[in-house]
């Protein structure tokens, strides 16, 4: 996170604009000095974490000099003030306004990224509303597709994965709640969402296991067998693999010490290979 209110390129642009206009008439010179004073005052206030003062100086610049070439940088800086002030909704609104006014600006990627980050900072836990998570995800996913050369792409992609995992965690939370409440069809729908939309985020084995449990409760034993079998094939190292094996009536994967190089890998592969043949004789409990 930059500690300066204005980025280096932004600050150099400000100095260039002010220096090129310094030879104008006295009235214009007075105006430019006022702009420069406001910029420096805002920067100093920001460095001292006096965000209210920084906001005041930037708002004055924006309102008093609507035709100023400093408008883009000042508006972007105002967004940063709000962000550091933890006024995330105000920050997001300011970055959105920047993009509306200056969509082709060289720092548009920064505005897009901080829009997402402003929502990211407000994300709730898995048991609460995920509107901020979805909004952050949309922004982080939009940045790489719209601005693939941006220096923010790498971090945007990483944070998009965090957002997706949070959404998957909520699906699992709600699904297991439905399972406990005996709303089995609703639970299965939640687990299927994880397996379809949020696969590969570390929750697939749990989604499969609990889906299998819900199917058993609905007496859909053939489908349950397929789900438990998939868990054993694809996630033999899962802590739920033994429970799934018990449901199938087959031996579960054994936890052994890797005394020889590759020993565990060979055992896992051997276990996977035996699953299909074992399933020919296996039955779901109670069938």
Backbone bond lengths (Angstrom), bond angles and torsions (degrees), N, CA, C in turn:
res aa  C-N    CA-C-N  psi(-1)  N-CA   C-N-CA  omega(-1)  CA-C   N-CA-C  phi
1 X - - - 1.459 - - 1.527 109.75 -
2 X 1.299 117.39 124.81 1.456 120.97 178.26 1.515 110.11 -62.76
3 X 1.345 115.95 142.96 1.459 120.50 175.77 1.513 111.73 -95.37
4 X 1.306 116.21 -6.61 1.458 120.45 178.00 1.516 109.61 -96.67
5 X 1.319 115.04 143.35 1.460 119.97 -179.95 1.516 110.33 -66.91
6 X 1.322 116.86 -44.37 1.451 122.16 178.28 1.523 108.43 -103.17
7 X 1.342 116.24 135.02 1.456 119.17 176.58 1.525 109.06 -65.05
8 X 1.325 116.29 164.54 1.468 119.95 -179.82 1.517 110.78 -58.51
9 X 1.320 117.22 -47.63 1.467 118.67 -179.03 1.521 111.00 -65.85
10 X 1.334 115.96 -34.87 1.459 118.90 177.68 1.515 111.64 -67.83
11 X 1.329 116.16 -41.82 1.455 119.48 -178.11 1.533 110.46 -68.51
12 X 1.329 116.87 -39.31 1.467 119.41 177.35 1.528 110.68 -63.57
13 X 1.328 116.13 -37.39 1.460 119.80 177.11 1.519 110.65 -63.66
14 X 1.312 116.87 -40.74 1.463 121.09 178.51 1.525 110.56 -61.73
15 X 1.331 116.34 -46.14 1.457 119.73 179.95 1.526 111.21 -63.17
16 X 1.331 116.88 -39.15 1.460 120.54 179.33 1.524 110.58 -63.96
17 X 1.322 116.68 -46.74 1.466 120.65 -179.90 1.517 110.86 -59.35
18 X 1.316 116.21 -45.42 1.458 119.82 -177.49 1.522 111.61 -68.59
19 X 1.343 116.76 -37.35 1.463 118.85 -178.24 1.527 111.43 -71.30
20 X 1.338 117.23 -38.17 1.459 120.25 -179.53 1.525 111.86 -67.26
21 X 1.321 116.35 -27.91 1.459 119.31 -178.04 1.529 112.65 -95.11
22 X 1.327 117.41 4.25 1.461 120.01 -174.97 1.523 112.94 -71.84
23 X 1.330 117.47 -17.00 1.456 119.57 -178.29 1.528 111.97 -93.32
24 X 1.326 117.32 9.30 1.468 120.21 177.97 1.525 110.11 -72.34
25 X 1.313 115.44 179.40 1.472 120.68 -178.59 1.504 112.81 -63.21
26 X 1.337 116.20 170.63 1.455 120.09 -175.44 1.516 112.41 -61.06
27 X 1.353 117.08 -38.83 1.462 119.25 -179.60 1.521 109.54 -65.37
28 X 1.370 116.31 -44.21 1.458 120.12 178.88 1.514 110.63 -65.27
29 X 1.343 116.93 -40.49 1.461 120.58 -179.69 1.513 111.09 -61.58
30 X 1.335 116.38 -39.63 1.451 120.15 178.37 1.524 110.26 -62.42
31 X 1.342 115.81 -41.62 1.457 120.67 178.81 1.529 110.93 -62.14
32 X 1.354 117.44 -45.88 1.447 120.74 -178.14 1.514 111.20 -65.99
33 X 1.325 117.63 -38.16 1.461 119.27 176.70 1.520 109.78 -61.29
34 X 1.291 118.02 -37.87 1.456 121.49 179.03 1.528 110.48 -64.73
35 X 1.313 116.31 -41.13 1.461 119.59 177.66 1.525 110.38 -62.84
36 X 1.320 114.78 -45.39 1.460 118.90 -179.36 1.518 110.78 -62.17
37 X 1.301 117.00 -41.53 1.460 120.84 178.74 1.525 111.05 -60.69
38 X 1.310 116.95 -41.87 1.455 120.59 -179.90 1.524 111.56 -66.57
39 X 1.333 116.53 -40.89 1.458 120.51 178.41 1.524 110.29 -61.87
40 X 1.317 117.25 -48.99 1.459 121.02 -178.46 1.521 111.65 -65.83
41 X 1.324 116.81 -38.66 1.461 120.60 178.93 1.529 110.29 -64.50
42 X 1.334 116.69 -40.90 1.461 120.27 178.77 1.525 110.81 -64.92
43 X 1.323 116.40 -42.39 1.460 120.70 179.21 1.527 111.36 -62.15
44 X 1.323 116.17 -44.85 1.466 120.28 -179.98 1.524 111.29 -64.44
45 X 1.322 116.96 -42.17 1.464 120.44 178.92 1.527 110.62 -63.82
46 X 1.322 115.94 -39.73 1.466 120.19 179.32 1.526 110.74 -63.34
47 X 1.322 117.04 -43.89 1.460 120.89 179.98 1.530 111.42 -62.07
48 X 1.322 116.69 -31.52 1.472 121.31 178.57 1.525 112.12 -88.12
49 X 1.352 116.14 4.87 1.462 122.91 -179.10 1.529 112.21 61.73
50 X 1.309 115.60 27.49 1.463 121.03 174.25 1.533 106.88 -93.85
51 X 1.311 114.61 75.73 1.453 120.49 -170.60 1.522 112.53 -68.01
52 X 1.310 116.77 -31.83 1.471 118.94 177.96 1.525 110.59 -62.16
53 X 1.332 116.38 -42.24 1.467 120.15 179.16 1.528 110.93 -68.26
54 X 1.337 116.46 -41.70 1.468 119.86 178.77 1.531 110.06 -60.62
55 X 1.321 116.34 -42.76 1.464 120.58 177.05 1.529 110.93 -59.76
56 X 1.313 116.34 -43.80 1.462 121.08 -178.13 1.523 111.45 -61.58
57 X 1.339 117.02 -44.92 1.460 120.30 -178.09 1.535 111.33 -67.24
58 X 1.323 116.31 -39.96 1.462 119.39 -179.36 1.531 111.78 -70.71
59 X 1.310 116.00 -39.18 1.465 119.05 176.65 1.527 110.50 -63.44
60 X 1.332 116.08 -37.34 1.462 119.50 178.49 1.528 110.59 -64.84
61 X 1.327 116.19 -41.29 1.462 119.43 178.09 1.531 110.73 -62.68
62 X 1.329 116.16 -45.04 1.458 120.53 -178.03 1.528 111.85 -64.70
63 X 1.313 115.89 -38.69 1.461 119.76 -177.04 1.524 112.82 -81.21
64 X 1.327 116.72 -37.24 1.459 121.03 -174.23 1.527 112.59 -81.97
65 X 1.328 115.76 -27.05 1.470 120.02 -177.00 1.531 109.98 -128.03
66 X 1.327 118.10 67.93 1.473 121.03 -175.62 1.521 113.77 -64.63
67 X 1.323 118.47 -21.78 1.458 121.34 179.87 1.521 112.41 -98.61
68 X 1.296 117.02 6.53 1.461 120.75 -176.44 1.528 111.63 -67.07
69 X 1.331 117.26 140.11 1.472 120.16 174.45 1.530 112.28 -67.95
70 X 1.326 116.40 -8.19 1.457 120.58 178.45 1.522 112.09 -85.94
71 X 1.318 117.90 -3.49 1.458 121.28 -177.17 1.537 113.19 -54.00
72 X 1.337 120.15 -48.64 1.475 119.00 -179.27 1.522 113.30 -58.58
73 X 1.347 115.73 -48.58 1.458 119.14 -178.63 1.519 111.52 -65.55
74 X 1.320 117.44 -38.76 1.452 120.30 -179.62 1.525 111.17 -65.96
75 X 1.325 117.02 -39.60 1.457 119.48 -179.57 1.529 110.65 -69.73
76 X 1.315 116.74 -39.34 1.456 119.88 176.48 1.529 110.68 -64.59
77 X 1.333 115.00 -39.46 1.461 119.46 178.03 1.525 111.14 -64.73
78 X 1.318 117.16 -36.39 1.460 120.20 178.79 1.535 110.28 -64.44
79 X 1.312 116.42 -38.04 1.452 119.61 175.35 1.516 111.44 -60.67
80 X 1.337 116.65 -40.60 1.462 120.35 179.07 1.530 111.06 -66.76
81 X 1.313 116.84 -37.60 1.468 120.11 176.93 1.525 109.73 -58.96
82 X 1.317 116.78 -49.75 1.462 120.09 -179.88 1.529 110.98 -61.61
83 X 1.328 116.48 -39.36 1.465 120.02 -178.71 1.528 110.41 -63.43
84 X 1.327 116.89 -48.49 1.458 120.25 179.87 1.528 111.62 -66.28
85 X 1.310 116.40 -26.65 1.459 123.87 178.47 1.524 110.62 -78.52
86 X 1.320 116.50 -6.02 1.464 124.60 -177.23 1.521 112.12 65.64
87 X 1.312 115.83 27.08 1.458 121.31 171.02 1.527 106.56 -97.41
88 X 1.325 115.33 75.61 1.455 120.61 -166.93 1.523 113.63 -69.41
89 X 1.313 117.97 -34.62 1.456 118.93 178.56 1.530 110.99 -68.80
90 X 1.333 116.89 -39.28 1.465 120.20 176.18 1.526 110.33 -65.12
91 X 1.341 115.97 -39.09 1.469 119.86 178.36 1.523 110.49 -62.37
92 X 1.328 116.49 -47.81 1.455 119.88 -179.63 1.525 111.62 -60.08
93 X 1.339 115.82 -41.59 1.468 119.75 179.70 1.521 111.04 -62.92
94 X 1.320 117.36 -37.53 1.458 121.06 -179.44 1.515 111.23 -70.78
95 X 1.325 117.26 -39.88 1.465 119.96 176.93 1.531 110.95 -66.84
96 X 1.318 116.82 -38.57 1.460 120.28 176.78 1.522 110.58 -62.77
97 X 1.326 116.06 -42.35 1.467 120.57 178.23 1.523 110.05 -62.12
98 X 1.322 117.09 -40.39 1.469 121.51 177.62 1.531 110.43 -58.17
99 X 1.329 116.71 -46.55 1.456 120.66 -178.38 1.525 111.87 -67.14
100 X 1.321 116.58 -32.94 1.457 120.33 177.29 1.528 111.32 -68.12
101 X 1.333 116.30 -38.94 1.457 120.97 -177.00 1.527 112.53 -83.59
102 X 1.323 116.60 -35.29 1.466 120.61 -173.52 1.536 110.77 -132.05
103 X 1.317 118.26 61.84 1.477 120.81 -173.94 1.525 114.04 -63.53
104 X 1.325 118.08 -24.04 1.461 121.35 -178.49 1.523 112.95 -100.99
105 X 1.303 117.01 9.10 1.467 119.99 -178.11 1.525 110.35 -64.85
106 X 1.332 115.49 148.59 1.466 119.99 -176.93 1.525 112.54 -64.94
107 X 1.327 117.67 -17.45 1.462 120.51 179.68 1.531 111.87 -106.93
108 X 1.306 117.01 21.08 1.462 120.54 178.67 1.530 110.91 -62.50
109 X 1.338 117.07 -32.40 1.466 119.43 178.96 1.526 111.31 -64.20
110 X 1.321 115.82 -36.37 1.467 119.82 177.66 1.527 110.71 -63.31
111 X 1.325 116.21 -43.34 1.459 120.36 178.80 1.523 110.56 -62.86
112 X 1.326 117.19 -44.11 1.461 121.21 179.64 1.526 110.80 -61.57
113 X 1.330 116.49 -43.71 1.461 120.72 -179.52 1.528 111.23 -63.12
114 X 1.327 116.48 -46.19 1.463 119.02 -177.50 1.526 112.55 -73.19
115 X 1.316 117.67 -22.32 1.455 119.16 169.70 1.524 109.50 -60.69
116 X 1.327 115.32 -48.04 1.457 119.44 178.19 1.507 112.14 -64.10
117 X 1.325 116.81 -40.71 1.459 120.68 -177.89 1.525 111.36 -67.23
118 X 1.328 116.88 -32.37 1.463 120.55 178.33 1.527 110.63 -64.71
119 X 1.326 116.80 -37.84 1.466 120.17 175.62 1.531 110.72 -74.98
120 X 1.322 116.44 -38.11 1.463 122.32 179.46 1.526 111.04 -57.10
121 X 1.324 116.70 -39.68 1.462 121.64 -178.97 1.529 112.45 -68.25
122 X 1.318 116.97 -14.96 1.462 120.67 -177.56 1.526 112.84 -106.62
123 X 1.337 116.96 8.47 1.461 119.39 -177.86 1.526 111.31 -62.84
124 X 1.316 115.16 142.38 1.461 122.01 178.92 1.517 111.09 -94.76
125 X 1.334 115.42 170.55 1.453 120.94 175.85 1.516 111.19 -70.27
126 X 1.327 115.66 173.41 1.455 121.29 -173.96 1.521 113.84 -63.65
127 X 1.322 116.94 -20.67 1.458 120.08 -176.61 1.526 112.50 -94.92
128 X 1.326 117.61 9.81 1.455 120.63 -178.47 1.527 110.98 -127.84
129 X 1.324 115.79 177.39 1.469 121.61 -177.66 1.527 111.48 -57.82
130 X 1.328 115.93 139.33 1.457 121.48 -176.23 1.530 113.25 -110.90
131 X 1.323 117.08 26.48 1.469 119.90 -179.67 1.521 111.70 -60.81
132 X 1.325 117.67 -42.75 1.467 120.50 179.37 1.531 110.81 -65.11
133 X 1.321 116.37 -37.23 1.464 120.36 179.42 1.524 110.38 -63.01
134 X 1.322 116.52 -45.86 1.470 120.23 -179.56 1.524 111.17 -65.16
135 X 1.325 116.23 -37.74 1.456 119.43 179.60 1.528 110.97 -67.94
136 X 1.318 116.29 -42.38 1.467 120.17 177.54 1.517 110.45 -62.73
137 X 1.326 116.77 -43.33 1.464 120.88 -179.68 1.526 110.78 -59.93
138 X 1.322 116.55 -42.83 1.467 119.78 -179.90 1.526 110.99 -60.94
139 X 1.322 118.01 -41.31 1.462 121.59 179.96 1.524 111.25 -68.65
140 X 1.331 116.66 -44.24 1.459 119.97 -178.57 1.523 111.66 -67.20
141 X 1.320 117.35 -31.97 1.459 120.02 177.54 1.522 112.10 -76.77
142 X 1.328 116.03 -29.61 1.465 119.61 -179.29 1.523 111.57 -71.88
143 X 1.315 117.46 -34.59 1.469 120.45 -174.18 1.530 112.65 -60.57
144 X 1.338 120.40 -49.97 1.477 119.09 -179.81 1.524 113.40 -63.15
145 X 1.330 117.47 -33.80 1.460 119.10 -178.23 1.520 112.19 -77.25
146 X 1.329 117.04 -34.08 1.456 120.78 -178.29 1.523 113.01 -90.25
147 X 1.335 116.98 -29.99 1.462 121.25 -176.28 1.529 109.19 -135.92
148 X 1.327 118.07 65.69 1.471 121.31 -172.26 1.519 114.97 -63.24
149 X 1.328 118.16 -20.16 1.463 120.91 -178.78 1.522 113.28 -92.07
150 X 1.305 116.86 2.40 1.461 120.61 -177.14 1.528 111.69 -68.06
151 X 1.320 115.85 145.30 1.461 120.62 176.13 1.525 111.79 -71.29
152 X 1.325 116.93 -10.26 1.457 120.90 179.89 1.529 112.66 -90.28
153 X 1.318 118.54 -5.02 1.460 121.74 -173.98 1.522 111.61 -60.75
154 X 1.320 117.72 -47.10 1.461 121.09 -176.88 1.523 111.42 -57.70
155 X 1.320 116.98 -47.83 1.461 119.69 -178.99 1.518 111.15 -70.36
156 X 1.325 116.72 -34.99 1.468 119.73 178.04 1.527 110.43 -61.99
157 X 1.319 117.50 -41.79 1.461 120.76 178.85 1.528 110.92 -64.73
158 X 1.327 116.86 -41.31 1.464 120.37 179.69 1.526 110.96 -63.75
159 X 1.310 116.47 -41.46 1.464 119.57 -179.28 1.532 111.21 -73.64
160 X 1.322 117.32 -28.16 1.468 120.13 175.41 1.528 109.72 -62.94
161 X 1.322 117.49 -38.15 1.467 121.08 178.17 1.524 110.21 -65.48
162 X 1.331 116.64 -40.55 1.464 120.14 177.28 1.530 110.31 -61.25
163 X 1.322 116.17 -42.55 1.466 120.22 178.46 1.522 111.01 -62.10
164 X 1.326 117.03 -44.89 1.455 120.51 -179.38 1.525 111.12 -63.57
165 X 1.318 116.59 -38.27 1.468 118.46 178.67 1.520 111.06 -66.79
166 X 1.335 117.04 -37.33 1.462 119.47 177.66 1.531 110.44 -62.53
167 X 1.337 116.75 -41.15 1.461 120.52 178.30 1.527 110.75 -65.56
168 X 1.333 116.03 -39.12 1.464 119.69 177.84 1.526 110.53 -65.53
169 X 1.331 116.53 -39.62 1.465 120.19 178.82 1.521 111.36 -62.25
170 X 1.326 116.65 -36.57 1.457 118.05 177.38 1.522 111.09 -68.17
171 X 1.342 117.06 -40.31 1.462 119.43 177.05 1.532 110.62 -58.88
172 X 1.326 116.59 -42.03 1.463 120.47 179.02 1.526 110.60 -66.54
173 X 1.318 116.52 -41.29 1.467 121.22 179.45 1.526 110.59 -60.77
174 X 1.329 115.87 -48.19 1.463 120.20 -179.11 1.525 110.26 -68.26
175 X 1.338 116.59 -40.01 1.461 120.04 -179.78 1.514 112.55 -61.38
176 X 1.331 116.79 -45.01 1.470 119.10 179.60 1.532 110.90 -69.26
177 X 1.323 117.49 -31.10 1.466 120.02 174.86 1.533 110.02 -62.99
178 X 1.345 116.24 -46.86 1.459 119.65 177.61 1.532 111.47 -60.87
179 X 1.331 115.60 -37.71 1.458 120.02 179.70 1.529 110.41 -62.37
180 X 1.328 116.28 -43.54 1.468 119.71 178.91 1.525 111.82 -66.49
181 X 1.329 116.02 -30.39 1.463 120.60 -178.98 1.536 112.32 -88.13
182 X 1.324 116.32 5.75 1.466 122.49 178.10 1.526 113.18 67.79
183 X 1.337 116.82 24.66 1.464 121.19 172.69 1.534 107.30 -96.11
184 X 1.305 116.38 74.26 1.459 121.13 -166.00 1.523 113.42 -69.50
185 X 1.316 117.58 -40.61 1.467 119.64 -179.99 1.525 110.65 -63.91
186 X 1.342 116.64 -41.81 1.467 120.51 178.18 1.526 110.69 -64.43
187 X 1.327 116.20 -37.90 1.466 120.12 178.46 1.519 110.36 -63.73
188 X 1.324 117.25 -45.54 1.466 121.05 -179.48 1.523 110.74 -59.58
189 X 1.326 116.83 -39.16 1.461 120.63 179.11 1.527 111.06 -59.92
190 X 1.315 116.86 -40.60 1.474 120.87 178.92 1.526 110.96 -67.16
191 X 1.320 117.55 -42.70 1.460 120.50 -179.74 1.529 110.64 -66.28
192 X 1.332 116.52 -36.87 1.464 119.93 177.31 1.529 111.47 -64.73
193 X 1.326 116.71 -34.55 1.466 120.04 177.66 1.522 110.73 -61.56
194 X 1.320 116.71 -41.25 1.469 120.45 177.58 1.526 110.29 -61.72
195 X 1.325 116.18 -45.80 1.456 121.23 -175.75 1.523 112.24 -70.31
196 X 1.325 116.95 -23.91 1.453 120.82 -179.19 1.525 112.60 -94.31
197 X 1.336 116.32 -49.90 1.466 120.91 -171.20 1.525 114.24 -98.00
198 X 1.331 117.65 -21.85 1.472 120.33 -173.33 1.528 111.62 -129.56
199 X 1.320 116.12 32.70 1.458 119.09 -179.61 1.526 111.06 -68.91
200 X 1.315 116.00 150.96 1.465 121.01 176.94 1.507 114.65 82.86
201 X 1.332 117.87 10.77 1.467 121.05 -178.44 1.527 112.43 -104.59
202 X 1.338 116.60 10.09 1.459 120.28 175.47 1.515 114.79 96.21
203 X 1.324 118.04 6.86 1.461 120.55 -177.80 1.528 112.62 -118.15
204 X 1.318 117.31 1.36 1.464 120.51 -175.74 1.523 112.59 -60.71
205 X 1.334 117.21 -41.93 1.468 119.16 -177.62 1.523 111.34 -63.88
206 X 1.343 116.49 -39.52 1.462 119.27 178.55 1.529 110.83 -67.80
207 X 1.337 116.03 -41.22 1.464 119.54 178.77 1.524 110.65 -61.11
208 X 1.330 117.11 -42.09 1.463 120.66 178.91 1.525 111.30 -64.93
209 X 1.316 116.65 -45.78 1.463 119.15 -177.13 1.529 111.26 -62.82
210 X 1.319 116.52 -49.04 1.461 118.88 -177.27 1.529 111.64 -69.91
211 X 1.318 116.29 -29.99 1.466 118.37 173.84 1.526 109.92 -64.15
212 X 1.329 115.84 -42.25 1.461 119.51 177.22 1.516 111.91 -60.38
213 X 1.328 116.46 -41.21 1.462 120.44 178.11 1.525 111.04 -62.40
214 X 1.323 116.78 -43.22 1.462 120.41 179.88 1.527 110.95 -64.72
215 X 1.334 117.21 -39.22 1.459 120.59 178.35 1.527 111.38 -64.37
216 X 1.333 116.90 -38.23 1.457 119.69 176.50 1.519 111.30 -61.24
217 X 1.321 115.79 -41.38 1.464 119.89 -179.70 1.527 111.11 -63.52
218 X 1.321 115.48 -28.40 1.466 120.00 179.12 1.535 111.64 -89.84
219 X 1.346 116.39 6.84 1.461 121.53 -179.26 1.523 113.00 63.68
220 X 1.326 116.87 25.10 1.465 121.27 177.00 1.536 107.41 -98.32
221 X 1.327 115.02 69.07 1.458 121.17 -167.68 1.523 113.42 -70.67
222 X 1.313 116.54 -33.68 1.465 119.02 177.54 1.515 111.80 -63.69
223 X 1.334 116.62 -43.80 1.469 120.85 177.81 1.518 110.79 -66.64
224 X 1.332 116.32 -37.31 1.464 119.88 178.39 1.514 110.59 -62.56
225 X 1.360 116.42 -41.53 1.462 119.95 178.94 1.525 110.42 -60.05
226 X 1.321 117.56 -42.80 1.470 120.67 179.70 1.527 111.26 -61.87
227 X 1.336 116.25 -40.77 1.463 120.35 -178.10 1.525 110.66 -68.16
228 X 1.333 117.53 -46.37 1.464 120.51 178.80 1.529 110.69 -63.45
229 X 1.328 116.60 -37.08 1.466 120.45 178.52 1.523 111.08 -64.24
230 X 1.303 115.98 -40.90 1.464 120.00 178.44 1.527 110.46 -63.16
231 X 1.316 116.59 -40.41 1.474 120.14 178.86 1.531 109.70 -59.71
232 X 1.331 116.54 -44.80 1.462 120.00 -178.61 1.524 111.86 -66.79
233 X 1.329 116.59 -38.31 1.466 119.25 -179.55 1.522 112.53 -69.45
234 X 1.334 115.60 -44.57 1.461 119.72 -171.67 1.523 113.88 -91.23
235 X 1.348 117.07 -24.76 1.471 120.07 -176.26 1.524 110.58 -135.31
236 X 1.346 117.55 58.92 1.467 119.38 -178.36 1.532 113.29 -64.56
237 X 1.327 117.03 -19.14 1.460 119.28 179.02 1.513 113.84 -90.73
238 X 1.308 117.69 1.85 1.467 121.23 -179.30 1.520 111.03 -67.95
239 X 1.310 115.89 148.04 1.464 120.16 176.22 1.523 111.48 -66.65
240 X 1.329 117.20 -13.81 1.464 121.38 179.49 1.528 112.31 -96.19
241 X 1.342 117.31 -1.68 1.465 120.42 -175.89 1.521 111.59 -63.16
242 X 1.329 117.69 -41.89 1.466 119.83 -179.40 1.524 111.14 -64.95
243 X 1.338 116.99 -39.76 1.463 119.48 177.97 1.519 110.67 -63.06
244 X 1.330 116.39 -40.73 1.463 119.95 178.09 1.528 110.21 -64.47
245 X 1.339 117.39 -40.19 1.457 121.07 179.05 1.525 110.74 -63.07
246 X 1.324 116.58 -40.25 1.460 119.29 177.63 1.523 111.45 -62.55
247 X 1.334 116.52 -37.70 1.466 119.94 177.77 1.529 110.53 -63.04
248 X 1.321 116.15 -32.54 1.463 120.98 -178.82 1.524 112.39 -87.01
249 X 1.334 115.66 -16.98 1.458 119.11 -176.75 1.504 113.17 77.10
250 X 1.338 116.52 29.53 1.464 120.57 178.99 1.516 108.44 -120.21
251 X 1.359 116.78 161.07 1.469 119.20 177.40 1.527 110.68 -63.27
252 X 1.291 115.53 138.32 1.456 120.10 177.86 1.506 111.39 -85.27
253 X 1.324 117.94 164.97 1.473 121.39 177.91 1.519 110.60 -64.31
254 X 1.329 116.24 138.98 1.456 121.24 -178.77 1.528 110.32 -94.55
255 X 1.325 116.65 142.10 1.464 121.80 176.52 1.513 107.21 -95.12
256 X 1.327 116.30 114.61 1.459 121.11 -176.96 1.505 109.77 -128.77
257 X 1.326 115.80 163.30 1.451 120.05 177.22 1.508 110.57 -83.55
258 X 1.315 116.93 139.12 1.475 121.37 -179.47 1.522 109.13 -84.27
259 X 1.375 114.78 81.86 1.453 119.17 -177.38 1.528 111.63 -78.17
260 X 1.317 116.68 -21.69 1.453 120.07 177.76 1.519 108.42 -120.81
261 X 1.343 118.15 149.16 1.462 120.42 178.10 1.519 110.89 -56.80
262 X 1.313 116.98 127.15 1.460 121.46 177.36 1.512 114.80 80.49
263 X 1.333 117.67 4.41 1.463 120.48 -175.18 1.529 111.66 -62.06
264 X 1.355 116.60 -47.31 1.455 119.81 -178.69 1.518 110.87 -63.81
265 X 1.319 116.28 -42.53 1.463 119.47 179.95 1.521 111.25 -59.52
266 X 1.341 117.01 -41.14 1.460 120.00 -179.81 1.524 111.22 -66.29
267 X 1.345 116.28 -38.86 1.463 119.38 179.86 1.524 111.22 -66.89
268 X 1.338 115.63 -40.14 1.464 119.13 178.83 1.519 110.06 -63.16
269 X 1.320 117.51 -44.42 1.452 120.62 179.48 1.530 111.15 -63.87
270 X 1.345 116.86 -38.99 1.457 120.75 178.03 1.524 110.96 -64.18
271 X 1.344 115.37 -39.66 1.467 119.56 179.04 1.523 110.31 -64.99
272 X 1.340 116.19 -44.19 1.461 119.23 178.76 1.530 110.79 -59.12
273 X 1.327 116.09 -43.16 1.461 120.25 -176.70 1.517 112.01 -65.99
274 X 1.348 117.03 -28.41 1.464 120.08 -177.48 1.518 113.13 -83.60
275 X 1.320 117.37 -14.96 1.463 120.06 -174.09 1.525 111.59 -60.77
276 X 1.334 116.42 -48.76 1.463 119.19 -175.88 1.524 111.79 -60.20
277 X 1.361 117.69 -42.66 1.454 119.32 179.93 1.523 111.80 -68.80
278 X 1.329 116.62 -36.19 1.457 120.71 178.57 1.519 110.95 -65.58
279 X 1.345 115.90 -35.97 1.476 119.34 -176.98 1.518 111.77 -64.05
280 X 1.310 117.30 -21.53 1.455 119.50 177.62 1.505 112.32 -64.67
281 X 1.383 115.95 -25.67 1.458 120.52 -179.57 1.516 112.38 -109.51
282 X 1.358 116.04 -4.15 1.461 119.10 -173.30 1.517 110.48 -86.80
283 X 1.305 113.59 158.10 1.467 119.32 174.59 1.503 109.36 -143.24
284 X 1.330 115.45 145.30 1.447 119.84 176.11 1.523 108.32 -68.45
285 X 1.319 117.33 139.97 1.447 120.97 -178.85 1.525 110.75 -51.70
286 X 1.295 114.70 134.36 1.461 119.45 175.60 1.504 113.23 90.69
287 X 1.331 117.60 -9.44 1.476 119.98 -177.54 1.525 109.75 -80.93
